[in-house]
Structures are given as C-alpha cells and as structure tokens.
Amino acid sequence: MELRAGVPDGPIETKWERHRFEMKLVNPANKRRYTVIVVGSGLAGASAAASLADLGYGVLCFCYQDSPRRAHSIAAQGGINAAKNYQNDGDSVFRLFYDTVKGGDFRAREANVYRLAELSVNIIDQCVAQGVPFAREYGGSLANRSFGGAQVSRTFYARGQTGQQLLLGAYQALERQVGLGKVRMFSRHEMLDVVLIDGKARGIVTRDMVSGKIESWAADAVCLATGGYGNVFYLSTNAKGCNATAIWRAHKKGAAFANPCFTQIHPTCIPASGAHQSKLTLMSESLRNDGRIWVPLTAGDARRPDQIPENERDYYLERLYPSYGNLTPRDIASRAAKRACDEGRGVGPGGLGVYLDFADAVKRLGEDVIREKYGNLFEMYERITDDNPYKVPMRIYPAIHYTMGGLWVDYNLMSTIPGLHVLGEANFSDHGANRLGASALMQGLADGYFIIPYTIGHFLASTKLEKVDGSHPEFRKVEAEVGQRIEKLLGIRGKRTVDSIHRELGKLMWDHCGMARNAKGLEQALAKIPELRQEFWENVNVLGENEELNQSLEKAGRVADFLELAELLCLDALERQESCGGHFREEYQTSEGEALRDDARFCYAAAWEHVEGSRPKRHEETLTFEHVHLTQRSYK
Ligand SMILES: Cc1cc2nc3c(=O)[nH]c(=O)nc-3n(C[C@H](O)[C@H](O)[C@H](O)COP(=O)(O)OP(=O)(O)OC[C@H]3O[C@@H](n4cnc5c(N)ncnc54)[C@H](O)[C@@H]3O)c2cc1C
C-alpha cells in the first residue's frame, strides 16, 4: 500500500486554487452519465449529495435513520467556525489555519488545514443564502462567540442548535434534488459492505432495515460520509446509532485507517449517574464563554458550592492557563478536570465532577442575557439533573465526544481504494490529534459543498471505468457474504445481550485507552479484546429474524465491528510512544503534566492496512510543517 497524499506544489495560499484549475473537468452533458453513491446524510453527506446532484451527476444517497434530517449532525450545539473577521479582532484565514494546526498538536496535514480555513468563509455565505438563521447582532450583522483554542471570536451559531439549523439547510438542498429526480434517497438502508471491481469502489451492498432485503447498488464512485466511531466506548455524547460499520468494512476491503487512537474527550458533559446509562449528554463548549470552571481548593470539601467562599475555590483553568483561561482546548481542559478529580477535589457523587459556574455572568449580564444565549442548553441541563443552572453551578465531567481518526484520504478526499471518497468525521483529515470546538461542522460542510464536487469530477474524468451494474458477479458474492454474516449472528442464540458485551468493551476502552493511556493498560486491553470478541461470537443472543425491523440485529452487526476496531485503536495507541492532543500516554508528559510529543519519531499520520488473518500493517505519512513551526503547545 502506498500513501500518496497528492498535495499540490506551490505556496500554501494558492495550492487549492491552482489545483482546482489543474484538475480535469467533466462536461455538463457527460455528468448525467455518471452515478455517485453517497452514504450518509449528515452535514457532510447531505451537502455532498445536494452539490453533486446540482452539478448534474446522478446520486444515490443512503442513511439508516427514517429521514436524512435525523442524522447525528442535528445534535451539534455550539457553532461553526469561519475566518470572516466580522469582529475585527484580528482573525484571518491564516490565523484559523494556525490555530487548527496548533490545536491539533501538529499531527494534521498543513495543506488540508489551510484549505479548510480558506473555505470556511464560503460556508457561511452558502448557509446564509439557504436561510440558516444564524444569531445576529442588533444591527443585523452575524454574531460570533468564542470557542476553545482561539483568542478571537469566530464561531457562528444558532442558539444551541447550530447543527440542526445547518442540517435543515443542507436537507432542503438535498430534498430539492430529490424533487428534481437527481437524487434517489434511501432512508432506513444500512450499508453493510463496499464492492470493489478491478480494484475500484463500484458500489455497495445494503440491508433494508424494515424488510431485511439485501440489495446491491452500482455506481462510478462511492462517498462515505458516515460519521465518527466514538461509540466504540459505549458511553459517549454521540447518538446511540452512530457506528463504524461503513468505514470498518471499507477498511477490511483495503482502505487504510489513519490514527484510530486520536479520540476526543470533551471536558463539559453531564457526569454519568450510574451503570444503567446508555448515553452521555454534552454541555456545549460555548458555555465556557461565560461559565467559569472550578473545584474546591481542598480535597474532600463536601460543602455546597454556595457555601464555599471565593478564596477557597480553585478556578484551575484560569490559574494554569491565564491567556486562554476557560477557553483552553478540549484535551487540555479535560485532563485538568481529571487531575483535579484524581486529587480528590472533584464534586458530586463519586467525586467525578467539576463546577461550571454562571454566577458571575448572571451578575454581570443579567439572567435574561444568559437565557438568550444559552436558554435551551440550560433547560436541557435542568431536565436531566433537576438543578437550575441559573442558581447553582452545573456539574460537568469529560466524556468521549469525537474521533479525529478515520479512513485515510489524500488531498482529494480519496481513500486508498480508488473511487472510494471519505468525507466529514469519517475521514482523518484536518484535526490532527485534537479537534478545536466548532471545527467539525466546518470540515463536514467544506468537504461536502466545496471540495468533493471538484475532486470527484477529476477522478471520473481521469479514470477509465467499465460499465457495471448490480448483476456483476462481485455484487452477488458480497451479497452472499453479507447474508451469511447475518445468518451467523442470528444463529448464535447465546446467553448475553449485545448491549452487555458492548458495555463491557466500552469500560475496557475507557479504563485503558481513555483520557490517559499507558503501555501496561493497553497491553491488557489488547489481550482482553480478542477474548471478548470470542465471547460475542459464541455467546451473544440476537433475537428475532432478518426479514423484519430488528434493532437487536442492527446493534449486533455494529458491535461486532467495534470489537475489531477497538483492537486497532489500542494497537495504534500502544505504538504511538508519545503524547499529543487527545492521545495522552502517561509515560510521555512534561514536568507540568502536559502532553509531550516526540517529533523526531512520530511526526506522521499512522495509516493501518488490514491484513486478513494477521497483524495489521502500519504505514506512515510523514507530516511536514513549513508554516506553523513545531513547538511545544502552550496556552499559558
Ligand atoms: C452532542 C454533540 C454536539 C456537537 N456540537 C458541535 C458543534 O457545536 N460544532 C461542531 O463543529 N461540531 C460539533 N459536534 C461534532 C459534529 O456534530 C459531528 O462531527 C458532525 O456533525 C459529523 O457530521 P457527519 O456528516 O460527518 O456525520 P453524521 O452527522 O454522524 O452523519 C452520518 C450519516 O451517515 C449515515 N450512516 C452511518 N453509517 C451508515 C451505514 N452503515 N449505512 C447507511 N448510512 C450510514 C447516518 O445515517 C447519517 O446520515 C458535536 C457532536 C456531538 C456529539
């Protein structure tokens, strides 16, 4: 396997523009002859499907929800970054690029990140034109707030529902194309494998989740925009349905999986309240604009927060990182919370919590202003915890939230399988070892609206593609494999539920490959995961039949894939003998407990090749930094 990133030559500021000129075009009449499959209808998938159809391609779009509008992107709360510099506070494309490379702890590809920053400004124009109701100032201009890892205000938002509003925009664009007959939309269809013919991705095999029918779909190119794999940890802020099946099955067919161990822990989530829980709730990073994070100065202080005087509180982020304060990046804020709790200064049941306190902001701005900015988030918090955050501080704790790793893609967003493109959270591209808040929506929409429409044309125009359809023997073969796997799952009829095994896997991952990792723990996890996988295949009980709506079967297929991906994640974490961003190896830290990179040995993206029946093979894409110089990150 060869990793050819295909980054264009020339100055970073003009790479994308020149590349767009140099890429081949498909003429408008010929576009009609091509079919592109888009799996996923979140921000990345919906924007790609709508844009490709608008260009004239025939598009088949798939999602597993009952409507594309219910993709997980709908959950995004806080906002989307763009270097518009509306605040006149010193922002620029270069600054957004710089912040993102630094925020990712120098483990992202510079050229991709620069392009992302460049395209960020177009995204806002596109969404405003669609009618996305971004928050506005009194005078009508778009409002901004700040997110972690930045000293400027560049985050555009629609109260605490930014993802929902952006998705409605993309969904309308998609539905317009459905109405025009350019997109055929298949909801409630789960992709279970990709089909390769002559080494190229030529289609997918799906299961109709209502009837159980296994079907083949042929195309000239395939785009996966299937989201992240955070649910490998069982408890996460992701929607319960989020899974890795599409990218994992593609990985097993030859797509390299890059940096699987780069997972993001979000510092501000509602702490888990017990073993019954199946999901965690995020409290948006936007709250750190006005909320102050603190713990009692003294370990074991069990007084109510209002009884702890100012001089007995530790606003630890403001103390440790005065220039960024409560807006330090997520990896740093999460580890600082963990340290405070490990020291016995955590609050709430089990001592696994820190305060996020709005008392000062309410005093300074008034409750109405706070309600205006964060009303729906406060209401959500109160409904879940029965505490009123206008009166008492929120209690928060870090939780798994996002995955920076994903399928390796080149500059054109193509994986190591020709024709298989990967967009949004499903690819590994732009966030390095730690994603900055409000940058996922930006990346998904940049990929879908502004990158893939050009790069897929180049692929189609420069590749010889034989005509194929679903009757090709390769489709029949993959359909049979998919059917056999389903039969196997249904035939086990063991004693354990899918959930119980998933929960056990999640705990193993959180304990050994979560916020802090070390060689011993990772080796333990690597020994236990195969045992758990064996237990699954021998003793899981998948109820019901294939020919019906069967959530137990859906979950089983996804957990089977998580049980394989988990092993690769731990292996990647073990081999990366350094700390960077969200990957914190306890053996590699500065005297102040910060992540200690080893640029001499690990300044690369690790891309793993699946080898059937054997240990996966690691390839390296060396990363070079010409514009943001490699330094120890500091937010002090
Ligand atoms: C609670 C929460 C809040 C967030 N807030 C923000 C924020 O404020 N700002 C920000 O920038 N980011 C935020 N993020 C991150 C961001 O929401 C996601 O990274 C982003 O929305 C992912 O978009 P996507 O299009 O790549 O994938 P998704 O939105 O996850 O969509 C995946 C799509 O793929 C489909 N799919 C998946 N597998 C299959 C399959 N096998 N077959 C068929 N279809 C399949 C699904 O049906 C779905 O349509 C937040 C994340 C969470 C969890």
The ligand as a MOL file (V3000), in Angstrom:
LIG
                    3D

  0  0  0     0  0            999 V3000
M  V30 BEGIN CTAB
M  V30 COUNTS 53 58 0 0 0
M  V30 BEGIN ATOM
M  V30 1 C -23.6070 16.4120 21.1490 0
M  V30 2 C -22.6730 16.9030 20.0810 0
M  V30 3 C -22.5410 18.2510 19.8350 0
M  V30 4 C -21.6720 18.7220 18.8470 0
M  V30 5 N -21.5630 20.0690 18.6440 0
M  V30 6 C -20.7230 20.5110 17.6640 0
M  V30 7 C -20.6000 21.9090 17.4030 0
M  V30 8 O -21.2370 22.7510 18.0330 0
M  V30 9 N -19.7530 22.3090 16.4180 0
M  V30 10 C -19.0230 21.4220 15.6820 0
M  V30 11 O -18.2890 21.8410 14.7890 0
M  V30 12 N -19.1520 20.0880 15.9010 0
M  V30 13 C -19.9740 19.6150 16.8640 0
M  V30 14 N -20.0770 18.2670 17.0830 0
M  V30 15 C -19.4360 17.3280 16.1390 0
M  V30 16 C -20.2650 17.2580 14.8570 0
M  V30 17 O -21.6370 17.3060 15.1750 0
M  V30 18 C -20.0160 15.9900 14.0560 0
M  V30 19 O -18.6440 15.7540 13.9480 0
M  V30 20 C -20.5790 16.1450 12.6560 0
M  V30 21 O -21.9260 16.5550 12.7030 0
M  V30 22 C -20.4520 14.8520 11.8700 0
M  V30 23 O -21.1010 15.0400 10.6270 0
M  V30 24 P -21.0030 13.9330 9.5080 0
M  V30 25 O -21.8380 14.4150 8.3700 0
M  V30 26 O -19.5890 13.5900 9.2520 0
M  V30 27 O -21.6900 12.6250 10.1700 0
M  V30 28 P -23.1250 12.3970 10.8470 0
M  V30 29 O -23.8820 13.6300 11.0670 0
M  V30 30 O -22.8590 11.4970 12.0160 0
M  V30 31 O -23.9180 11.5900 9.7640 0
M  V30 32 C -23.6320 10.2530 9.4580 0
M  V30 33 C -24.5930 9.7910 8.4010 0
M  V30 34 O -24.1740 8.5320 7.9260 0
M  V30 35 C -25.2420 7.6140 7.9320 0
M  V30 36 N -24.6630 6.3010 8.1420 0
M  V30 37 C -23.7080 5.9180 9.0240 0
M  V30 38 N -23.4080 4.6300 8.8470 0
M  V30 39 C -24.1780 4.1910 7.8430 0
M  V30 40 C -24.3260 2.9460 7.2030 0
M  V30 41 N -23.5840 1.8980 7.5360 0
M  V30 42 N -25.2550 2.8440 6.2380 0
M  V30 43 C -26.0180 3.9020 5.8610 0
M  V30 44 N -25.9040 5.0950 6.4260 0
M  V30 45 C -25.0000 5.2330 7.3920 0
M  V30 46 C -26.1600 8.0900 9.0170 0
M  V30 47 O -27.4560 7.6190 8.7780 0
M  V30 48 C -26.0260 9.6020 8.8600 0
M  V30 49 O -26.9050 10.0350 7.8540 0
M  V30 50 C -20.9240 17.8000 18.0910 0
M  V30 51 C -21.0400 16.4370 18.3300 0
M  V30 52 C -21.8930 15.9880 19.3340 0
M  V30 53 C -21.9300 14.5270 19.6270 0
M  V30 END ATOM
M  V30 BEGIN BOND
M  V30 1 1 1 2
M  V30 2 1 2 3
M  V30 3 2 2 52
M  V30 4 2 3 4
M  V30 5 1 4 5
M  V30 6 1 4 50
M  V30 7 2 5 6
M  V30 8 1 6 7
M  V30 9 1 6 13
M  V30 10 2 7 8
M  V30 11 1 7 9
M  V30 12 1 9 10
M  V30 13 2 10 11
M  V30 14 1 10 12
M  V30 15 2 12 13
M  V30 16 1 13 14
M  V30 17 1 14 15
M  V30 18 1 14 50
M  V30 19 1 15 16
M  V30 20 1 16 17
M  V30 21 1 16 18
M  V30 22 1 18 19
M  V30 23 1 18 20
M  V30 24 1 20 21
M  V30 25 1 20 22
M  V30 26 1 22 23
M  V30 27 1 23 24
M  V30 28 2 24 25
M  V30 29 1 24 26
M  V30 30 1 24 27
M  V30 31 1 27 28
M  V30 32 2 28 29
M  V30 33 1 28 30
M  V30 34 1 28 31
M  V30 35 1 31 32
M  V30 36 1 32 33
M  V30 37 1 33 34
M  V30 38 1 33 48
M  V30 39 1 34 35
M  V30 40 1 35 36
M  V30 41 1 35 46
M  V30 42 1 36 37
M  V30 43 1 36 45
M  V30 44 2 37 38
M  V30 45 1 38 39
M  V30 46 1 39 40
M  V30 47 2 39 45
M  V30 48 1 40 41
M  V30 49 2 40 42
M  V30 50 1 42 43
M  V30 51 2 43 44
M  V30 52 1 44 45
M  V30 53 1 46 47
M  V30 54 1 46 48
M  V30 55 1 48 49
M  V30 56 2 50 51
M  V30 57 1 51 52
M  V30 58 1 52 53
M  V30 END BOND
M  V30 END CTAB
M  END
